[in-house]
Amino acid sequence: MPRPASAAGLLVLVLSGCAGGDPAAPTPSSAPAPAAAAPAAPVGSWTYRAAWTRPDGQATGIEYQLDVQESSASFRAGGVQTQVNVGGRLEPDGAALAFVTDADQGSVPPIAPGTRLLRIERNGEGLQVTPQAGFAFENAGGATSVFFAAAAPNRSTPFQLTITPDDRARARLESGPEDIEVLVTFSGSGGTPESPNEREVRLLLGPKGGTLEVPATELTPTLPDGGPLTDVLVSVYSARKSAPDNLLSCTLVSGQTAALQATYDVSCTLI
């Protein structure tokens, strides 16, 4: 009659079985490597600007803007040959992210939903953005461009204008009836008379004059190759509601946007 195995014998058998290895069990060398984590979305607003001179000598340019959220983005631009206004989602693309369109809001030519339009990855302090699916940056000088974080909007300080027409001017305005119009022009370097680098604010006041406030105004360039809007000019004239020509001669206000006063007095006389 065979003798039962001792507890020690059972233990030896179990251990020897583990040491020998199970052919079906994966070894450390054959286990699949863990999937690389998707890169974090570079949340924020990023811009790329291209400027060049046309064959006719006219300076021109284009600015591309990429606004990134946690899992989505929007991409906009307006240039000589290209207009882009498209939204989409972000998908992992190796060590980068792919921007895949899902809503075209007015691109020329149109961009179909589901287009893998851009490949986005970090490049130092910027983003290396590579066009895909036949899309190209206008006059970028290459297939890849580096987008940099857009600066927070630079805005002017609000200020007040007190406009006082003299008695003759006030009587003429009231008889029209005619209003007073105020044109505040913020301007910077670059641009041409036909395409100035400037931003305008227009305000209306009644015939008796009074005090009004010029609101804070963004001073970022209005052209891709323009400088910040560093100069301000305030012009005051009649609104031409009852007469085709301007009726007023008013003092001008001009200066630097960085040195705006809190209030200005403007006197007007009848021309």
C-alpha positions in Angstrom: 0.0 0.0 0.0 1.6 3.4 -1.1 2.5 5.8 1.7 0.8 9.2 1.6 3.0 12.2 0.7 4.3 14.2 3.7 3.5 17.9 4.0 7.1 18.6 3.3 6.9 16.6 0.1 3.8 18.5 -1.0 5.5 21.8 -0.4 8.5 20.7 -2.5 6.3 19.8 -5.4 4.5 23.1 -5.4 7.7 25.1 -5.2 9.3 23.1 -7.9 6.3 23.6 -10.2 6.6 27.4 -9.8 10.3 27.3 -10.4 9.9 25.4 -13.5 7.4 28.0 -14.9 4.1 27.7 -16.6 4.7 27.9 -20.4 1.3 29.6 -20.8 2.1 32.4 -18.3 3.6 35.6 -19.7 7.2 36.3 -18.7 8.3 39.9 -17.8 10.0 40.2 -21.2 6.9 39.3 -23.1 4.4 41.4 -21.1 3.0 44.4 -23.2 4.5 47.8 -22.3 2.1 50.2 -20.7 0.6 52.7 -23.2 2.3 56.2 -23.1 0.1 58.8 -21.5 -1.5 61.3 -23.9 0.3 64.7 -23.8 -1.6 67.3 -21.8 -3.4 69.9 -23.9 -1.6 73.3 -24.0 -4.6 75.2 -22.8 -4.5 78.9 -23.9 -4.4 81.1 -26.9 -1.5 80.8 -29.4 -0.7 82.8 -32.5 1.6 82.7 -35.5 2.1 85.7 -37.8 3.5 85.8 -41.3 4.3 89.1 -43.0 5.6 89.7 -46.5 5.7 92.1 -49.4 3.5 91.5 -52.5 4.9 91.8 -56.0 3.3 95.3 -56.2 5.3 96.4 -53.2 2.4 96.4 -50.8 3.1 95.0 -47.3 0.7 92.3 -46.2 0.4 89.4 -43.8 -1.7 87.0 -41.9 -2.2 85.9 -38.3 -3.3 82.4 -37.3 -4.8 81.9 -33.9 -5.2 78.6 -32.1 -7.4 78.6 -29.0 -6.9 75.3 -27.0 -9.2 73.9 -24.3 -8.7 70.6 -22.4 -10.1 68.4 -25.2 -11.1 70.8 -28.0 -9.7 73.8 -30.0 -10.6 76.4 -32.5 -8.4 77.7 -35.3 -8.9 81.0 -37.1 -7.1 83.1 -39.7 -7.8 85.8 -42.3 -5.3 86.4 -45.1 -5.0 87.3 -48.8 -5.8 83.8 -50.1 -7.0 82.0 -47.0 -9.7 82.4 -44.4 -10.0 79.8 -41.7 -12.7 79.5 -39.0 -13.0 76.0 -37.7 -13.6 74.2 -34.4 -12.6 70.6 -33.5 -11.4 68.1 -31.0 -8.0 67.0 -29.8 -6.8 63.4 -30.2 -3.5 61.7 -29.1 -1.0 61.4 -32.0 2.1 59.8 -30.5 3.9 62.4 -28.5 1.7 65.1 -30.0 -1.9 66.0 -30.4 -4.0 66.0 -33.6 -6.6 68.7 -34.2 -9.6 67.1 -36.0 -12.2 69.4 -37.3 -15.9 69.0 -36.5 -17.5 72.4 -37.3 -16.5 74.7 -40.2 -17.8 78.2 -39.5 -16.8 80.0 -42.7 -13.4 78.8 -44.1 -12.4 79.5 -47.7 -12.0 77.0 -49.1 -14.3 75.0 -46.9 -12.8 72.4 -44.5 -14.7 69.1 -44.2 -15.6 67.9 -40.7 -13.4 65.0 -39.6 -10.3 66.5 -41.3 -7.1 65.9 -39.4 -5.9 69.4 -39.9 -3.0 70.1 -37.6 -0.4 68.2 -35.5 0.5 70.0 -32.3 3.4 69.5 -30.0 5.4 71.5 -27.5 8.5 73.3 -28.8 10.2 75.2 -25.9 8.0 78.0 -24.9 5.9 77.7 -28.1 3.9 75.1 -30.0 5.2 73.4 -33.1 2.2 73.2 -35.4 2.4 71.1 -38.6 -0.4 71.4 -41.2 -2.0 68.1 -42.4 -4.4 67.0 -45.1 -3.0 69.4 -47.8 -3.5 72.5 -45.6 -0.6 74.9 -45.6 0.3 78.1 -43.7 0.2 81.0 -46.1 3.8 82.3 -46.8 5.0 80.4 -43.8 8.3 79.5 -45.4 7.9 75.8 -44.4 5.4 73.1 -43.5 5.9 73.7 -39.8 5.5 76.9 -37.8 5.9 77.8 -34.2 3.0 79.4 -32.4 3.6 81.5 -29.3 1.3 82.4 -26.4 -0.9 85.4 -27.3 -0.3 88.3 -24.9 -3.1 89.4 -22.7 -5.0 92.2 -24.4 -3.4 95.5 -23.8 -6.1 98.1 -23.1 -6.1 101.9 -22.8 -7.2 103.7 -19.6 -10.8 105.1 -19.8 -10.9 108.9 -19.9 -13.5 111.6 -19.9 -14.2 114.4 -22.4 -16.0 117.6 -21.5 -17.2 119.2 -24.7 -18.5 122.8 -24.5 -19.9 124.6 -27.6 -20.0 128.4 -27.3 -23.3 130.2 -27.4 -23.4 130.7 -31.2 -22.4 127.1 -31.9 -25.0 125.8 -29.4 -27.8 127.9 -30.9 -27.0 126.6 -34.4 -26.8 123.0 -33.2 -30.2 123.2 -31.4 -31.9 124.8 -34.4 -30.8 121.9 -36.7 -31.3 119.9 -34.7 -27.8 118.7 -34.8 -25.6 116.4 -32.6 -22.0 116.5 -31.7 -19.9 113.5 -32.9 -16.6 112.4 -31.3 -14.1 110.3 -33.1 -11.3 108.7 -31.0 -8.6 107.1 -33.1 -6.0 104.8 -31.5 -3.1 104.2 -34.0 0.3 102.5 -34.3 3.2 102.0 -36.6 2.7 100.0 -39.9 -0.1 100.0 -42.4 -0.9 102.4 -45.2 -3.5 105.2 -45.7 -5.6 102.6 -47.5 -5.1 100.0 -44.7 -4.2 101.8 -41.5 -3.1 100.1 -38.2 -5.7 101.7 -36.0 -8.9 101.3 -34.0 -11.7 103.8 -33.8 -14.3 104.7 -31.2 -17.2 106.9 -32.2 -19.5 108.6 -29.6 -22.5 111.0 -29.9 -23.5 113.9 -27.7 -26.4 116.3 -27.7 -26.3 119.9 -29.1 -25.7 121.4 -25.7 -22.5 119.4 -25.1 -21.5 117.8 -21.8 -19.3 115.1 -20.5 -18.9 111.6 -21.9 -16.4 108.7 -21.2 -14.2 107.1 -23.7 -14.1 103.4 -22.7 -11.0 101.2 -22.3 -9.9 100.2 -25.8 -7.8 97.3 -26.9 -4.3 98.5 -28.1 -3.1 95.3 -29.9 -2.3 95.9 -33.6 -5.0 95.6 -36.2 -2.6 94.4 -38.8 -0.2 91.3 -38.7 2.9 93.5 -39.3 1.7 96.5 -37.2 2.9 97.8 -33.9 0.9 98.4 -30.8 -1.5 101.3 -30.8 0.5 103.9 -29.0 -1.0 107.2 -30.2 -4.5 108.7 -29.6 -6.3 111.5 -31.5 -9.7 112.9 -30.5 -11.6 114.8 -33.2 -14.9 116.6 -32.5 -17.3 117.8 -35.2 -21.0 118.1 -36.0 -22.8 114.8 -36.8 -24.1 116.1 -40.2 -27.7 115.2 -39.4 -29.1 118.5 -40.7 -26.2 119.9 -42.7 -23.9 118.2 -45.1 -20.8 120.0 -43.9 -19.2 120.2 -40.5 -20.4 123.2 -38.4 -17.8 123.1 -35.6 -14.2 124.0 -35.0 -13.1 122.2 -31.9 -9.8 121.9 -30.0 -8.0 118.6 -30.7 -6.8 116.1 -28.1 -3.7 114.1 -29.0 -0.9 112.3 -27.3 0.4 108.9 -26.2 -2.0 106.2 -25.0 0.5 105.5 -22.1 0.1 109.1 -20.8 -3.7 109.6 -21.0 -5.1 112.0 -18.5 -8.3 111.3 -16.6 -10.2 114.3 -18.2 -9.9 116.6 -21.2 -11.7 119.9 -22.0 -12.8 120.5 -25.6 -14.1 123.9 -26.7 -16.1 124.3 -29.9 -17.0 127.4 -31.9 -19.2 127.8 -35.0 -17.4 127.8 -38.3 
